[in-house]
Each structure stands twice: as C-alpha cells, then as structure tokens.
Amino acid sequence: MMDPVTLMLISTAPAVLKVADAVAQSMLLRARAELARAKAAPRAEDGKPAGGAQ
C-alpha cells in the first residue's frame, strides 16, 4: 500500500497536467501572435525595421 503523500501526488497529476497544458497553449498563441506582428512590421528599403529601431 502507498503512503498518503504518494497517493495525493498521484491524484493531483491530472490537474497539474491540465494547468501545464493551458500555460503551454497560452505561450504558443502569444509566440505566434508576436511572430505575425514581426512579419507584418513595415520594413525600410535596406531591410531594417522602419522607425529607426535597431
């Protein structure tokens, strides 16, 4: 028979995985949005970002 702490950890694993999945999905969506913004940013003729950004 397992001790109570092990049983508690095993029983909370699905909830922890759900939270980790939600965080990962959020980070993925944010990264995709940032990439889309970067691709859509206007570029000067020399290939550098417009507006004097480095």
Order of alpha helices (4+ residues) and beta strands (2+ residues): alpha
